Each structure stands twice: as C-alpha cells, then as structure tokens.
Amino acid sequence: MKIFILPTSKKSVAIQKSKTDASTLLGRKIKSIDRTDGAKIRLEDGSWMLLRLSGTEPLLRLYVEAETPAASAKLVREATNWILSS
C-alpha cells in the first residue's frame, strides 16, 4: 500500500482519474472497474489496483497486486506517476 497526501489541486485530479472509464490504463487493457469501495481497476494481465480517497483527510491510498513483487513495484511506480500527473 502507498499513501499520498494530496494538496487540494491534486485531490480533484485524483478524483477525476478514479472515475476513469477508459478501456486501457498504463498500457494495459482494463478488464473491469469496481467502484464499491473506491475504484478497483482489474487489468487483463491479472493485476489490479485500488484507489481509495479519504473522505476526512487529504489522503489517497493505493493498493496493488501483480504476479511478482517486481511487477507490483512497477505497477506502483506507474500508478503513482499517473495519479500525480496533471
């Protein structure tokens, strides 16, 4: 899990990104998106990431799972860059 402290300007960008309805993300096909508890994005390669924005603090929690620790670390880096880009 990675936790971001988001300034107001970045929080609104992160909210919009968590509402994505794209067919691909980070160069991977999206299999499904579950918005029950944040935005859990399942990718076609079996990996997934969950974005959870706090309702009471300026925090975004990012959870990921992939086939290997190296693949998980790469997904964290890619997702971090995507979340923090304007």
PDB file of N, CA, C and O in Angstrom, chain B, residues numbered from 101:
ATOM      1  N   MET B 101       0.849  -1.174   0.000  1.00  0.00           N
ATOM      2  CA  MET B 101       0.000   0.000   0.000  1.00  0.00           C
ATOM      3  C   MET B 101       0.889   1.229   0.000  1.00  0.00           C
ATOM      4  O   MET B 101       1.917   1.267   0.676  1.00  0.00           O
ATOM      5  N   LYS B 102       0.486   2.230  -0.760  1.00  0.00           N
ATOM      6  CA  LYS B 102       1.169   3.520  -0.781  1.00  0.00           C
ATOM      7  C   LYS B 102       0.135   4.578  -0.435  1.00  0.00           C
ATOM      8  O   LYS B 102      -0.996   4.532  -0.920  1.00  0.00           O
ATOM      9  N   ILE B 103       0.521   5.525   0.399  1.00  0.00           N
ATOM     10  CA  ILE B 103      -0.390   6.590   0.807  1.00  0.00           C
ATOM     11  C   ILE B 103       0.154   7.911   0.287  1.00  0.00           C
ATOM     12  O   ILE B 103       1.335   8.214   0.456  1.00  0.00           O
ATOM     13  N   PHE B 104      -0.701   8.687  -0.341  1.00  0.00           N
ATOM     14  CA  PHE B 104      -0.350  10.006  -0.836  1.00  0.00           C
ATOM     15  C   PHE B 104      -1.067  11.042   0.004  1.00  0.00           C
ATOM     16  O   PHE B 104      -2.246  10.881   0.319  1.00  0.00           O
ATOM     17  N   ILE B 105      -0.372  12.097   0.366  1.00  0.00           N
ATOM     18  CA  ILE B 105      -1.020  13.269   0.955  1.00  0.00           C
ATOM     19  C   ILE B 105      -1.213  14.230  -0.201  1.00  0.00           C
ATOM     20  O   ILE B 105      -0.246  14.669  -0.825  1.00  0.00           O
ATOM     21  N   LEU B 106      -2.454  14.552  -0.482  1.00  0.00           N
ATOM     22  CA  LEU B 106      -2.782  15.326  -1.671  1.00  0.00           C
ATOM     23  C   LEU B 106      -3.161  16.760  -1.340  1.00  0.00           C
ATOM     24  O   LEU B 106      -4.057  16.998  -0.530  1.00  0.00           O
ATOM     25  N   PRO B 107      -2.473  17.726  -1.970  1.00  0.00           N
ATOM     26  CA  PRO B 107      -2.968  19.102  -1.861  1.00  0.00           C
ATOM     27  C   PRO B 107      -4.314  19.192  -2.599  1.00  0.00           C
ATOM     28  O   PRO B 107      -4.628  18.334  -3.424  1.00  0.00           O
ATOM     29  N   THR B 108      -5.083  20.199  -2.308  1.00  0.00           N
ATOM     30  CA  THR B 108      -6.418  20.342  -2.890  1.00  0.00           C
ATOM     31  C   THR B 108      -6.399  20.239  -4.402  1.00  0.00           C
ATOM     32  O   THR B 108      -7.268  19.590  -4.984  1.00  0.00           O
ATOM     33  N   SER B 109      -5.426  20.866  -5.053  1.00  0.00           N
ATOM     34  CA  SER B 109      -5.373  20.843  -6.517  1.00  0.00           C
ATOM     35  C   SER B 109      -5.174  19.428  -7.046  1.00  0.00           C
ATOM     36  O   SER B 109      -5.761  19.075  -8.069  1.00  0.00           O
ATOM     37  N   LYS B 110      -4.373  18.616  -6.388  1.00  0.00           N
ATOM     38  CA  LYS B 110      -4.132  17.238  -6.815  1.00  0.00           C
ATOM     39  C   LYS B 110      -5.299  16.324  -6.458  1.00  0.00           C
ATOM     40  O   LYS B 110      -5.554  15.342  -7.155  1.00  0.00           O
ATOM     41  N   LYS B 111      -6.009  16.641  -5.374  1.00  0.00           N
ATOM     42  CA  LYS B 111      -7.128  15.791  -4.962  1.00  0.00           C
ATOM     43  C   LYS B 111      -8.214  15.799  -6.022  1.00  0.00           C
ATOM     44  O   LYS B 111      -8.783  14.752  -6.330  1.00  0.00           O
ATOM     45  N   SER B 112      -8.510  16.953  -6.579  1.00  0.00           N
ATOM     46  CA  SER B 112      -9.563  17.000  -7.601  1.00  0.00           C
ATOM     47  C   SER B 112      -9.139  16.228  -8.845  1.00  0.00           C
ATOM     48  O   SER B 112      -9.981  15.603  -9.490  1.00  0.00           O
ATOM     49  N   VAL B 113      -7.855  16.255  -9.199  1.00  0.00           N
ATOM     50  CA  VAL B 113      -7.352  15.482 -10.340  1.00  0.00           C
ATOM     51  C   VAL B 113      -7.473  13.992 -10.034  1.00  0.00           C
ATOM     52  O   VAL B 113      -7.903  13.218 -10.890  1.00  0.00           O
ATOM     53  N   ALA B 114      -7.099  13.583  -8.822  1.00  0.00           N
ATOM     54  CA  ALA B 114      -7.177  12.169  -8.433  1.00  0.00           C
ATOM     55  C   ALA B 114      -8.619  11.679  -8.438  1.00  0.00           C
ATOM     56  O   ALA B 114      -8.882  10.541  -8.827  1.00  0.00           O
ATOM     57  N   ILE B 115      -9.549  12.517  -8.016  1.00  0.00           N
ATOM     58  CA  ILE B 115     -10.969  12.147  -8.032  1.00  0.00           C
ATOM     59  C   ILE B 115     -11.411  11.880  -9.467  1.00  0.00           C
ATOM     60  O   ILE B 115     -12.088  10.887  -9.733  1.00  0.00           O
ATOM     61  N   GLN B 116     -11.036  12.753 -10.384  1.00  0.00           N
ATOM     62  CA  GLN B 116     -11.413  12.562 -11.782  1.00  0.00           C
ATOM     63  C   GLN B 116     -10.781  11.298 -12.362  1.00  0.00           C
ATOM     64  O   GLN B 116     -11.431  10.569 -13.111  1.00  0.00           O
ATOM     65  N   LYS B 117      -9.526  11.036 -12.024  1.00  0.00           N
ATOM     66  CA  LYS B 117      -8.852   9.849 -12.533  1.00  0.00           C
ATOM     67  C   LYS B 117      -9.479   8.574 -11.978  1.00  0.00           C
ATOM     68  O   LYS B 117      -9.527   7.559 -12.671  1.00  0.00           O
ATOM     69  N   SER B 118      -9.956   8.614 -10.746  1.00  0.00           N
ATOM     70  CA  SER B 118     -10.587   7.423 -10.167  1.00  0.00           C
ATOM     71  C   SER B 118     -11.927   7.119 -10.829  1.00  0.00           C
ATOM     72  O   SER B 118     -12.466   6.024 -10.669  1.00  0.00           O
ATOM     73  N   LYS B 119     -12.463   8.080 -11.566  1.00  0.00           N
ATOM     74  CA  LYS B 119     -13.732   7.890 -12.267  1.00  0.00           C
ATOM     75  C   LYS B 119     -13.519   7.468 -13.717  1.00  0.00           C
ATOM     76  O   LYS B 119     -14.465   7.460 -14.505  1.00  0.00           O
ATOM     77  N   THR B 120     -12.303   7.124 -14.069  1.00  0.00           N
ATOM     78  CA  THR B 120     -11.988   6.773 -15.454  1.00  0.00           C
ATOM     79  C   THR B 120     -12.860   5.641 -15.972  1.00  0.00           C
ATOM     80  O   THR B 120     -13.192   4.705 -15.245  1.00  0.00           O
ATOM     81  N   ASP B 121     -13.216   5.744 -17.220  1.00  0.00           N
ATOM     82  CA  ASP B 121     -13.965   4.683 -17.888  1.00  0.00           C
ATOM     83  C   ASP B 121     -13.228   4.257 -19.152  1.00  0.00           C
ATOM     84  O   ASP B 121     -13.849   3.829 -20.125  1.00  0.00           O
ATOM     85  N   ALA B 122     -11.914   4.376 -19.135  1.00  0.00           N
ATOM     86  CA  ALA B 122     -11.095   4.035 -20.293  1.00  0.00           C
ATOM     87  C   ALA B 122     -11.072   2.521 -20.507  1.00  0.00           C
ATOM     88  O   ALA B 122     -11.435   1.750 -19.619  1.00  0.00           O
ATOM     89  N   SER B 123     -10.649   2.122 -21.675  1.00  0.00           N
ATOM     90  CA  SER B 123     -10.505   0.692 -21.961  1.00  0.00           C
ATOM     91  C   SER B 123      -9.087   0.207 -21.698  1.00  0.00           C
ATOM     92  O   SER B 123      -8.840  -0.995 -21.591  1.00  0.00           O
ATOM     93  N   THR B 124      -8.154   1.156 -21.594  1.00  0.00           N
ATOM     94  CA  THR B 124      -6.766   0.820 -21.253  1.00  0.00           C
ATOM     95  C   THR B 124      -6.264   1.802 -20.208  1.00  0.00           C
ATOM     96  O   THR B 124      -6.754   2.925 -20.090  1.00  0.00           O
ATOM     97  N   LEU B 125      -5.276   1.347 -19.456  1.00  0.00           N
ATOM     98  CA  LEU B 125      -4.654   2.185 -18.439  1.00  0.00           C
ATOM     99  C   LEU B 125      -3.221   1.710 -18.265  1.00  0.00           C
ATOM    100  O   LEU B 125      -2.974   0.515 -18.108  1.00  0.00           O
ATOM    101  N   LEU B 126      -2.287   2.635 -18.292  1.00  0.00           N
ATOM    102  CA  LEU B 126      -0.875   2.326 -18.113  1.00  0.00           C
ATOM    103  C   LEU B 126      -0.395   1.283 -19.127  1.00  0.00           C
ATOM    104  O   LEU B 126       0.449   0.441 -18.819  1.00  0.00           O
ATOM    105  N   GLY B 127      -0.945   1.356 -20.329  1.00  0.00           N
ATOM    106  CA  GLY B 127      -0.545   0.446 -21.385  1.00  0.00           C
ATOM    107  C   GLY B 127      -1.126  -0.952 -21.266  1.00  0.00           C
ATOM    108  O   GLY B 127      -0.695  -1.862 -21.975  1.00  0.00           O
ATOM    109  N   ARG B 128      -2.094  -1.138 -20.386  1.00  0.00           N
ATOM    110  CA  ARG B 128      -2.717  -2.452 -20.188  1.00  0.00           C
ATOM    111  C   ARG B 128      -4.219  -2.335 -20.419  1.00  0.00           C
ATOM    112  O   ARG B 128      -4.813  -1.290 -20.154  1.00  0.00           O
ATOM    113  N   LYS B 129      -4.828  -3.403 -20.912  1.00  0.00           N
ATOM    114  CA  LYS B 129      -6.275  -3.415 -21.095  1.00  0.00           C
ATOM    115  C   LYS B 129      -6.961  -3.554 -19.739  1.00  0.00           C
ATOM    116  O   LYS B 129      -6.536  -4.334 -18.887  1.00  0.00           O
ATOM    117  N   ILE B 130      -8.019  -2.787 -19.560  1.00  0.00           N
ATOM    118  CA  ILE B 130      -8.827  -2.872 -18.345  1.00  0.00           C
ATOM    119  C   ILE B 130      -9.866  -3.966 -18.529  1.00  0.00           C
ATOM    120  O   ILE B 130     -10.609  -3.971 -19.510  1.00  0.00           O
ATOM    121  N   LYS B 131      -9.914  -4.892 -17.579  1.00  0.00           N
ATOM    122  CA  LYS B 131     -10.907  -5.975 -17.611  1.00  0.00           C
ATOM    123  C   LYS B 131     -12.208  -5.512 -16.966  1.00  0.00           C
ATOM    124  O   LYS B 131     -13.295  -5.761 -17.487  1.00  0.00           O
ATOM    125  N   SER B 132     -12.083  -4.822 -15.804  1.00  0.00           N
ATOM    126  CA  SER B 132     -13.283  -4.335 -15.121  1.00  0.00           C
ATOM    127  C   SER B 132     -12.887  -3.254 -14.115  1.00  0.00           C
ATOM    128  O   SER B 132     -11.729  -3.136 -13.716  1.00  0.00           O
ATOM    129  N   ILE B 133     -13.896  -2.470 -13.722  1.00  0.00           N
ATOM    130  CA  ILE B 133     -13.720  -1.457 -12.687  1.00  0.00           C
ATOM    131  C   ILE B 133     -14.862  -1.620 -11.697  1.00  0.00           C
ATOM    132  O   ILE B 133     -16.033  -1.591 -12.074  1.00  0.00           O
ATOM    133  N   ASP B 134     -14.512  -1.791 -10.429  1.00  0.00           N
ATOM    134  CA  ASP B 134     -15.498  -1.921  -9.353  1.00  0.00           C
ATOM    135  C   ASP B 134     -15.391  -0.683  -8.475  1.00  0.00           C
ATOM    136  O   ASP B 134     -14.329  -0.412  -7.913  1.00  0.00           O
ATOM    137  N   ARG B 135     -16.478   0.069  -8.352  1.00  0.00           N
ATOM    138  CA  ARG B 135     -16.464   1.295  -7.563  1.00  0.00           C
ATOM    139  C   ARG B 135     -17.158   1.134  -6.209  1.00  0.00           C
ATOM    140  O   ARG B 135     -17.595   2.121  -5.617  1.00  0.00           O
ATOM    141  N   THR B 136     -17.260  -0.094  -5.722  1.00  0.00           N
ATOM    142  CA  THR B 136     -17.909  -0.346  -4.443  1.00  0.00           C
ATOM    143  C   THR B 136     -17.186   0.349  -3.301  1.00  0.00           C
ATOM    144  O   THR B 136     -17.827   0.940  -2.432  1.00  0.00           O
ATOM    145  N   ASP B 137     -15.876   0.289  -3.292  1.00  0.00           N
ATOM    146  CA  ASP B 137     -15.067   0.858  -2.202  1.00  0.00           C
ATOM    147  C   ASP B 137     -13.862   1.560  -2.813  1.00  0.00           C
ATOM    148  O   ASP B 137     -12.740   1.060  -2.726  1.00  0.00           O
ATOM    149  N   GLY B 138     -14.088   2.707  -3.425  1.00  0.00           N
ATOM    150  CA  GLY B 138     -13.037   3.385  -4.172  1.00  0.00           C
ATOM    151  C   GLY B 138     -13.161   2.993  -5.630  1.00  0.00           C
ATOM    152  O   GLY B 138     -14.268   2.848  -6.149  1.00  0.00           O
ATOM    153  N   ALA B 139     -12.027   2.823  -6.291  1.00  0.00           N
ATOM    154  CA  ALA B 139     -12.020   2.372  -7.688  1.00  0.00           C
ATOM    155  C   ALA B 139     -11.019   1.235  -7.799  1.00  0.00           C
ATOM    156  O   ALA B 139      -9.809   1.463  -7.802  1.00  0.00           O
ATOM    157  N   LYS B 140     -11.527   0.003  -7.892  1.00  0.00           N
ATOM    158  CA  LYS B 140     -10.665  -1.158  -8.057  1.00  0.00           C
ATOM    159  C   LYS B 140     -10.639  -1.493  -9.541  1.00  0.00           C
ATOM    160  O   LYS B 140     -11.642  -1.903 -10.125  1.00  0.00           O
ATOM    161  N   ILE B 141      -9.472  -1.309 -10.129  1.00  0.00           N
ATOM    162  CA  ILE B 141      -9.297  -1.498 -11.558  1.00  0.00           C
ATOM    163  C   ILE B 141      -8.576  -2.814 -11.785  1.00  0.00           C
ATOM    164  O   ILE B 141      -7.407  -2.966 -11.431  1.00  0.00           O
ATOM    165  N   ARG B 142      -9.287  -3.762 -12.378  1.00  0.00           N
ATOM    166  CA  ARG B 142      -8.702  -5.069 -12.708  1.00  0.00           C
ATOM    167  C   ARG B 142      -8.198  -5.012 -14.138  1.00  0.00           C
ATOM    168  O   ARG B 142      -8.921  -4.634 -15.060  1.00  0.00           O
ATOM    169  N   LEU B 143      -6.941  -5.397 -14.299  1.00  0.00           N
ATOM    170  CA  LEU B 143      -6.321  -5.358 -15.611  1.00  0.00           C
ATOM    171  C   LEU B 143      -6.319  -6.740 -16.237  1.00  0.00           C
ATOM    172  O   LEU B 143      -6.364  -7.745 -15.528  1.00  0.00           O
ATOM    173  N   GLU B 144      -6.267  -6.798 -17.546  1.00  0.00           N
ATOM    174  CA  GLU B 144      -6.384  -8.056 -18.262  1.00  0.00           C
ATOM    175  C   GLU B 144      -5.268  -9.046 -17.920  1.00  0.00           C
ATOM    176  O   GLU B 144      -5.462 -10.257 -18.027  1.00  0.00           O
ATOM    177  N   ASP B 145      -4.100  -8.539 -17.509  1.00  0.00           N
ATOM    178  CA  ASP B 145      -2.986  -9.438 -17.168  1.00  0.00           C
ATOM    179  C   ASP B 145      -3.125 -10.056 -15.777  1.00  0.00           C
ATOM    180  O   ASP B 145      -2.222 -10.762 -15.327  1.00  0.00           O
ATOM    181  N   GLY B 146      -4.251  -9.800 -15.083  1.00  0.00           N
ATOM    182  CA  GLY B 146      -4.492 -10.364 -13.752  1.00  0.00           C
ATOM    183  C   GLY B 146      -4.104  -9.445 -12.610  1.00  0.00           C
ATOM    184  O   GLY B 146      -4.478  -9.701 -11.466  1.00  0.00           O
ATOM    185  N   SER B 147      -3.365  -8.381 -12.891  1.00  0.00           N
ATOM    186  CA  SER B 147      -3.005  -7.439 -11.837  1.00  0.00           C
ATOM    187  C   SER B 147      -4.187  -6.497 -11.587  1.00  0.00           C
ATOM    188  O   SER B 147      -5.111  -6.405 -12.394  1.00  0.00           O
ATOM    189  N   TRP B 148      -4.132  -5.811 -10.463  1.00  0.00           N
ATOM    190  CA  TRP B 148      -5.166  -4.837 -10.150  1.00  0.00           C
ATOM    191  C   TRP B 148      -4.604  -3.737  -9.276  1.00  0.00           C
ATOM    192  O   TRP B 148      -3.549  -3.882  -8.658  1.00  0.00           O
ATOM    193  N   MET B 149      -5.339  -2.620  -9.238  1.00  0.00           N
ATOM    194  CA  MET B 149      -5.017  -1.540  -8.302  1.00  0.00           C
ATOM    195  C   MET B 149      -6.312  -0.972  -7.770  1.00  0.00           C
ATOM    196  O   MET B 149      -7.332  -0.932  -8.458  1.00  0.00           O
ATOM    197  N   LEU B 150      -6.243  -0.537  -6.535  1.00  0.00           N
ATOM    198  CA  LEU B 150      -7.400   0.042  -5.857  1.00  0.00           C
ATOM    199  C   LEU B 150      -7.018   1.436  -5.402  1.00  0.00           C
ATOM    200  O   LEU B 150      -6.032   1.613  -4.686  1.00  0.00           O
ATOM    201  N   LEU B 151      -7.790   2.420  -5.811  1.00  0.00           N
ATOM    202  CA  LEU B 151      -7.612   3.804  -5.382  1.00  0.00           C
ATOM    203  C   LEU B 151      -8.704   4.122  -4.382  1.00  0.00           C
ATOM    204  O   LEU B 151      -9.890   3.996  -4.687  1.00  0.00           O
ATOM    205  N   ARG B 152      -8.302   4.538  -3.172  1.00  0.00           N
ATOM    206  CA  ARG B 152      -9.291   4.887  -2.139  1.00  0.00           C
ATOM    207  C   ARG B 152      -8.984   6.268  -1.607  1.00  0.00           C
ATOM    208  O   ARG B 152      -7.963   6.472  -0.949  1.00  0.00           O
ATOM    209  N   LEU B 153      -9.850   7.209  -1.882  1.00  0.00           N
ATOM    210  CA  LEU B 153      -9.707   8.566  -1.364  1.00  0.00           C
ATOM    211  C   LEU B 153     -10.364   8.659   0.001  1.00  0.00           C
ATOM    212  O   LEU B 153     -11.468   8.151   0.201  1.00  0.00           O
ATOM    213  N   SER B 154      -9.691   9.302   0.937  1.00  0.00           N
ATOM    214  CA  SER B 154     -10.264   9.509   2.258  1.00  0.00           C
ATOM    215  C   SER B 154     -11.318  10.601   2.176  1.00  0.00           C
ATOM    216  O   SER B 154     -11.142  11.593   1.468  1.00  0.00           O
ATOM    217  N   GLY B 155     -12.391  10.419   2.888  1.00  0.00           N
ATOM    218  CA  GLY B 155     -13.420  11.445   2.955  1.00  0.00           C
ATOM    219  C   GLY B 155     -13.157  12.487   4.027  1.00  0.00           C
ATOM    220  O   GLY B 155     -13.786  13.545   4.034  1.00  0.00           O
ATOM    221  N   THR B 156     -12.221  12.191   4.942  1.00  0.00           N
ATOM    222  CA  THR B 156     -11.987  13.098   6.064  1.00  0.00           C
ATOM    223  C   THR B 156     -10.577  13.688   6.088  1.00  0.00           C
ATOM    224  O   THR B 156     -10.312  14.636   6.828  1.00  0.00           O
ATOM    225  N   GLU B 157      -9.679  13.132   5.285  1.00  0.00           N
ATOM    226  CA  GLU B 157      -8.297  13.617   5.262  1.00  0.00           C
ATOM    227  C   GLU B 157      -7.859  13.772   3.813  1.00  0.00           C
ATOM    228  O   GLU B 157      -8.469  13.180   2.923  1.00  0.00           O
ATOM    229  N   PRO B 158      -6.811  14.560   3.556  1.00  0.00           N
ATOM    230  CA  PRO B 158      -6.342  14.734   2.176  1.00  0.00           C
ATOM    231  C   PRO B 158      -5.446  13.561   1.753  1.00  0.00           C
ATOM    232  O   PRO B 158      -4.304  13.758   1.337  1.00  0.00           O
ATOM    233  N   LEU B 159      -5.980  12.346   1.867  1.00  0.00           N
ATOM    234  CA  LEU B 159      -5.196  11.145   1.594  1.00  0.00           C
ATOM    235  C   LEU B 159      -5.790  10.326   0.467  1.00  0.00           C
ATOM    236  O   LEU B 159      -7.007  10.264   0.289  1.00  0.00           O
ATOM    237  N   LEU B 160      -4.906   9.701  -0.285  1.00  0.00           N
ATOM    238  CA  LEU B 160      -5.282   8.715  -1.289  1.00  0.00           C
ATOM    239  C   LEU B 160      -4.471   7.471  -0.989  1.00  0.00           C
ATOM    240  O   LEU B 160      -3.245   7.523  -0.889  1.00  0.00           O
ATOM    241  N   ARG B 161      -5.159   6.363  -0.849  1.00  0.00           N
ATOM    242  CA  ARG B 161      -4.468   5.087  -0.630  1.00  0.00           C
ATOM    243  C   ARG B 161      -4.471   4.313  -1.941  1.00  0.00           C
ATOM    244  O   ARG B 161      -5.488   4.221  -2.628  1.00  0.00           O
ATOM    245  N   LEU B 162      -3.308   3.759  -2.272  1.00  0.00           N
ATOM    246  CA  LEU B 162      -3.153   2.968  -3.486  1.00  0.00           C
ATOM    247  C   LEU B 162      -2.735   1.568  -3.084  1.00  0.00           C
ATOM    248  O   LEU B 162      -1.713   1.380  -2.425  1.00  0.00           O
ATOM    249  N   TYR B 163      -3.524   0.596  -3.479  1.00  0.00           N
ATOM    250  CA  TYR B 163      -3.214  -0.814  -3.246  1.00  0.00           C
ATOM    251  C   TYR B 163      -2.999  -1.453  -4.610  1.00  0.00           C
ATOM    252  O   TYR B 163      -3.722  -1.142  -5.557  1.00  0.00           O
ATOM    253  N   VAL B 164      -2.024  -2.333  -4.722  1.00  0.00           N
ATOM    254  CA  VAL B 164      -1.808  -3.038  -5.993  1.00  0.00           C
ATOM    255  C   VAL B 164      -1.496  -4.504  -5.718  1.00  0.00           C
ATOM    256  O   VAL B 164      -1.036  -4.880  -4.639  1.00  0.00           O
ATOM    257  N   GLU B 165      -1.762  -5.305  -6.728  1.00  0.00           N
ATOM    258  CA  GLU B 165      -1.351  -6.707  -6.705  1.00  0.00           C
ATOM    259  C   GLU B 165      -1.009  -7.106  -8.126  1.00  0.00           C
ATOM    260  O   GLU B 165      -1.728  -6.773  -9.069  1.00  0.00           O
ATOM    261  N   ALA B 166       0.104  -7.829  -8.271  1.00  0.00           N
ATOM    262  CA  ALA B 166       0.525  -8.328  -9.575  1.00  0.00           C
ATOM    263  C   ALA B 166       1.181  -9.682  -9.374  1.00  0.00           C
ATOM    264  O   ALA B 166       1.310 -10.158  -8.246  1.00  0.00           O
ATOM    265  N   GLU B 167       1.590 -10.292 -10.460  1.00  0.00           N
ATOM    266  CA  GLU B 167       2.100 -11.659 -10.434  1.00  0.00           C
ATOM    267  C   GLU B 167       3.380 -11.825  -9.615  1.00  0.00           C
ATOM    268  O   GLU B 167       3.567 -12.856  -8.969  1.00  0.00           O
ATOM    269  N   THR B 168       4.256 -10.834  -9.633  1.00  0.00           N
ATOM    270  CA  THR B 168       5.527 -10.917  -8.906  1.00  0.00           C
ATOM    271  C   THR B 168       5.745  -9.634  -8.115  1.00  0.00           C
ATOM    272  O   THR B 168       5.098  -8.623  -8.387  1.00  0.00           O
ATOM    273  N   PRO B 169       6.653  -9.663  -7.135  1.00  0.00           N
ATOM    274  CA  PRO B 169       6.984  -8.429  -6.417  1.00  0.00           C
ATOM    275  C   PRO B 169       7.518  -7.337  -7.355  1.00  0.00           C
ATOM    276  O   PRO B 169       7.209  -6.160  -7.174  1.00  0.00           O
ATOM    277  N   ALA B 170       8.311  -7.722  -8.344  1.00  0.00           N
ATOM    278  CA  ALA B 170       8.843  -6.743  -9.291  1.00  0.00           C
ATOM    279  C   ALA B 170       7.720  -6.119 -10.117  1.00  0.00           C
ATOM    280  O   ALA B 170       7.730  -4.914 -10.369  1.00  0.00           O
ATOM    281  N   ALA B 171       6.754  -6.935 -10.538  1.00  0.00           N
ATOM    282  CA  ALA B 171       5.613  -6.422 -11.303  1.00  0.00           C
ATOM    283  C   ALA B 171       4.746  -5.507 -10.431  1.00  0.00           C
ATOM    284  O   ALA B 171       4.218  -4.506 -10.915  1.00  0.00           O
ATOM    285  N   SER B 172       4.602  -5.846  -9.160  1.00  0.00           N
ATOM    286  CA  SER B 172       3.850  -4.981  -8.226  1.00  0.00           C
ATOM    287  C   SER B 172       4.548  -3.644  -8.056  1.00  0.00           C
ATOM    288  O   SER B 172       3.903  -2.596  -8.080  1.00  0.00           O
ATOM    289  N   ALA B 173       5.862  -3.674  -7.885  1.00  0.00           N
ATOM    290  CA  ALA B 173       6.631  -2.437  -7.722  1.00  0.00           C
ATOM    291  C   ALA B 173       6.515  -1.562  -8.967  1.00  0.00           C
ATOM    292  O   ALA B 173       6.384  -0.342  -8.866  1.00  0.00           O
ATOM    293  N   LYS B 174       6.564  -2.186 -10.131  1.00  0.00           N
ATOM    294  CA  LYS B 174       6.429  -1.439 -11.384  1.00  0.00           C
ATOM    295  C   LYS B 174       5.040  -0.816 -11.482  1.00  0.00           C
ATOM    296  O   LYS B 174       4.912   0.339 -11.889  1.00  0.00           O
ATOM    297  N   LEU B 175       4.005  -1.559 -11.117  1.00  0.00           N
ATOM    298  CA  LEU B 175       2.647  -1.035 -11.156  1.00  0.00           C
ATOM    299  C   LEU B 175       2.481   0.132 -10.185  1.00  0.00           C
ATOM    300  O   LEU B 175       1.795   1.104 -10.502  1.00  0.00           O
ATOM    301  N   VAL B 176       3.098   0.048  -9.015  1.00  0.00           N
ATOM    302  CA  VAL B 176       3.052   1.161  -8.053  1.00  0.00           C
ATOM    303  C   VAL B 176       3.697   2.402  -8.671  1.00  0.00           C
ATOM    304  O   VAL B 176       3.134   3.494  -8.594  1.00  0.00           O
ATOM    305  N   ARG B 177       4.870   2.243  -9.282  1.00  0.00           N
ATOM    306  CA  ARG B 177       5.556   3.387  -9.903  1.00  0.00           C
ATOM    307  C   ARG B 177       4.704   4.000 -11.011  1.00  0.00           C
ATOM    308  O   ARG B 177       4.538   5.218 -11.077  1.00  0.00           O
ATOM    309  N   GLU B 178       4.168   3.150 -11.876  1.00  0.00           N
ATOM    310  CA  GLU B 178       3.361   3.652 -12.985  1.00  0.00           C
ATOM    311  C   GLU B 178       2.090   4.337 -12.487  1.00  0.00           C
ATOM    312  O   GLU B 178       1.723   5.406 -12.975  1.00  0.00           O
ATOM    313  N   ALA B 179       1.425   3.721 -11.520  1.00  0.00           N
ATOM    314  CA  ALA B 179       0.193   4.301 -10.979  1.00  0.00           C
ATOM    315  C   ALA B 179       0.473   5.613 -10.260  1.00  0.00           C
ATOM    316  O   ALA B 179      -0.312   6.556 -10.358  1.00  0.00           O
ATOM    317  N   THR B 180       1.585   5.675  -9.540  1.00  0.00           N
ATOM    318  CA  THR B 180       1.968   6.910  -8.846  1.00  0.00           C
ATOM    319  C   THR B 180       2.164   8.051  -9.842  1.00  0.00           C
ATOM    320  O   THR B 180       1.655   9.156  -9.652  1.00  0.00           O
ATOM    321  N   ASN B 181       2.908   7.762 -10.903  1.00  0.00           N
ATOM    322  CA  ASN B 181       3.134   8.796 -11.929  1.00  0.00           C
ATOM    323  C   ASN B 181       1.821   9.224 -12.561  1.00  0.00           C
ATOM    324  O   ASN B 181       1.609  10.411 -12.807  1.00  0.00           O
ATOM    325  N   TRP B 182       0.935   8.266 -12.828  1.00  0.00           N
ATOM    326  CA  TRP B 182      -0.362   8.580 -13.430  1.00  0.00           C
ATOM    327  C   TRP B 182      -1.211   9.433 -12.493  1.00  0.00           C
ATOM    328  O   TRP B 182      -1.810  10.420 -12.918  1.00  0.00           O
ATOM    329  N   ILE B 183      -1.261   9.050 -11.214  1.00  0.00           N
ATOM    330  CA  ILE B 183      -2.079   9.776 -10.245  1.00  0.00           C
ATOM    331  C   ILE B 183      -1.577  11.198 -10.049  1.00  0.00           C
ATOM    332  O   ILE B 183      -2.381  12.128  -9.971  1.00  0.00           O
ATOM    333  N   LEU B 184      -0.270  11.385  -9.968  1.00  0.00           N
ATOM    334  CA  LEU B 184       0.291  12.685  -9.647  1.00  0.00           C
ATOM    335  C   LEU B 184       0.472  13.593 -10.861  1.00  0.00           C
ATOM    336  O   LEU B 184       0.758  14.780 -10.706  1.00  0.00           O
ATOM    337  N   SER B 185       0.307  13.044 -12.074  1.00  0.00           N
ATOM    338  CA  SER B 185       0.414  13.895 -13.264  1.00  0.00           C
ATOM    339  C   SER B 185      -0.864  14.717 -13.398  1.00  0.00           C
ATOM    340  O   SER B 185      -1.949  14.274 -13.018  1.00  0.00           O
ATOM    341  N   SER B 186      -0.718  15.894 -13.934  1.00  0.00           N
ATOM    342  CA  SER B 186      -1.886  16.795 -14.079  1.00  0.00           C
ATOM    343  C   SER B 186      -2.676  16.474 -15.312  1.00  0.00           C
ATOM    344  O   SER B 186      -3.682  17.127 -15.588  1.00  0.00           O
TER     345      SER B 186
END
